[in-house]
């Protein structure tokens, strides 16, 4: 089995945006886990790729379109 490719810079921007959204909505990691069953703390560590399905569920929870999330990620790159 081949090793999964990782783009560290992209992963860091994704993690940053997830944290930013979560904090802006005053949601703790514990509350997020209880509501979704997703270990966001592990994702926010930025050590592993997040699947698109998990990212879609995160966006659904935060009531943000996946396309809008990626715009945030892209704009983070330009700062």
ROTI-314821 format. One record per atom (N, C-alpha, C, O, CB): y negated, x negated, z. Coordinates in pm, whole numbers, plus 50000, padded with zeros to 5 digits. Glycine has a CB too. Layout:
<recs>
YXZ
...
</recs>
This chain:
<recs>
501184991550000
500005000050000
498764991150000
498674981750079
500005009650123
497824994049913
496624985749904
495614989550012
495585000750062
495994987049767
494794979750045
493774981750147
492654990550091
492284989349975
493214968150197
492134999250176
491055008150137
489775000150115
489434991450194
490845019050244
489075003350007
487804996749979
486735001850074
486735013550111
487374998849834
485834993050115
484734997150202
483434991250150
483354979450116
484984992650348
482434999650145
481074995450116
480344996250250
479895007050290
480385004350002
480224985150316
479674984850453
478254990350457
477914997950547
479684970550507
477424986650361
476044991350359
475985006650345
475235013250417
475264984650243
476765012150255
476795026650238
477315033450363
476755043550407
477665030450118
478365028150421
478935033750543
477905033750656
477815043350732
480195026050584
477145022950668
476105022250770
475035032950750
474565039050846
475465008350771
474645035350624
473635045650596
474175059550627
473455067950679
473185044850449
475445062050594
476065074950624
476105077250774
475745087950822
477485075650564
476545067150847
476625068150994
475235070551053
475075078951141
477255055351054
474245063251004
472885064951053
472415079351034
471835085251124
471935055150982
472665084950916
472225098550886
472965108850971
472365118551017
472435101650738
474245106850993
475005115951078
474425115851219
474185126351279
476515112051081
474195103951272
473625102751407
472255109351415
471945116551510
473515087951449
471435106851314
470085112351311
470105127651311
469345133951385
469335107251187
470965133551231
471085148051225
471595153551358
471055163151411
472025152351109
472635147151410
473225151851537
472185151551648
472045161151724
474445143351576
471475140651659
470485139451765
469325149151746
468795154451844
469955125151771
468925151651622
467815160951595
468185175251634
467315183451663
467435160551447
469485178051635
469965191451672
470415192051819
470935202151864
471105195551581
470205181051891
470555180152033
472015183552061
472335190752155
469665189452113
472895178251978
474325180251993
474945167252045
474765156651985
474985184551858
475665168052155
476345156252207
477645154152132
478165163252067
476605157652358
478165142052142
479465139152080
480555148052139
481455152452068
479835124352099
480465150552268
481455158952336
481405173352285
482445179152255
481215158652488
480225178852275
480085192652224
480595193352081
481305202752044
478605197352231
480235183451999
480685183351860
482205183151853
482805190451773
480105171251785
482835174851935
484295174151935
484915187451978
485865192151915
484765162852028
484395193452084
484945206152131
484775217152027
485645225852013
484265210352261
483675216851953
483425227151851
484235225051724
484595234751657
481955227351817
484525212451689
485125209651559
486495202851563
487275204051469
484215201251482
486775195851672
488005187851677
487875174651603
488855167251590
489135195751619
486675171551556
486435158951485
485885148751584
484935151551657
485435161051366
486495136951586
486035126151675
484845119151610
484985108551549
487195115851703
483685125051624
482485119551563
482145105951620
481555097551551
481325129051582
482495103551745
482225090551805
482905079451726
482325068751706
482705090251952
484095081751681
484825071751601
484125069451468
484025058151420
486275076151576
483645080251409
482935079151281
481625071751301
481255063151220
482665093251221
480915074951409
479615068751434
479725053851468
478715046751466
478915076051547
480905049151498
481095034851519
481025027251387
480765015251384
482445032051590
481275034451277
481145028651144
482215018651106
481995010451016
479845022251133
483345019151172
484405009451144
485385014351037
486125006350979
485165006351271
485385027351011
486345033050916
485635042150818
484625048450851
487455040750990
486165042750697
485635052050598
485835066350647
486835069550710
486335049950460
484875074650617
485005088750649
485395095850519
484845093050413
483665094650709
486345105050529
486765112150408
485705122150368
484905126650450
488125119150429
485695125750242
484735135450192
484985149150256
484045156650279
484815136450037
486235152350284
486555165150350
485985165550491
485435175650533
488085167250355
486105154550564
485545153950699
484025154550692
483395161450772
485995141050771
483445147350598
481995147550583
481505161550547
480455165950596
481555137450475
482245168650464
481885182350430
481935191350553
481075200050570
482825187850321
482915189350639
483005197250763
481865193850859
481345202750928
484365194950832
481495181350865
480365177250948
479085184050898
478315189550977
480195161750947
478875183650769
477695190050710
477705205150733
476665211050762
477615187150560
478845211450721
478975225750746
478575228950889
477835238550913
480415230650718
479045221050983
478715223151124
477205222051147
476635229951222
479455213051211
476585212251082
475145210251101
474305218751007
473075217651004
474815195551081
474955227250930
474275236350838
473405228750737
472235231950716
473415246350916
474005218750677
473325210950574
474255209850454
475455207550469
472915196750627
473705211650337
474505210350215
474915195750197
474155186550229
473715215450090
476105193850147
476605180350123
475665172850029
475415160950049
478045180850065
475165179549928
474235173049834
472955168749905
472425158049876
473895182649718
472465176849998
471265173250074
471545161350166
470695152750186
470765185150156
472755161050221
473125149750305
473085136850225
472545126850271
474525151850366
473645137150105
473645125050024
472245121049979
471975109149957
474535126949902
471345130649965
469945127349938
469345119750057
468595110250039
469125140249907
469675124150178
469215116950297
469755102750299
469025093250330
469645124350426
471025101350265
471655088050262
470955079350157
470675067650183
473185089250230
470695084950042
470035077449935
468615073549975
468185062249950
469995085849806
467885082650038
466515079750081
466505069350191
465545061750202
465825092450128
467535068850272
467655058650377
467725044850313
467225035150369
468915061150465
468315044050197
468445031350124
467085026250079
466885014150068
469385033050004
466165035250051
464865031449995
463875027250101
462805022050068
464295042749915
464195029450228
463255026050335
463335011650375
462605007250463
463485034750455
</recs>
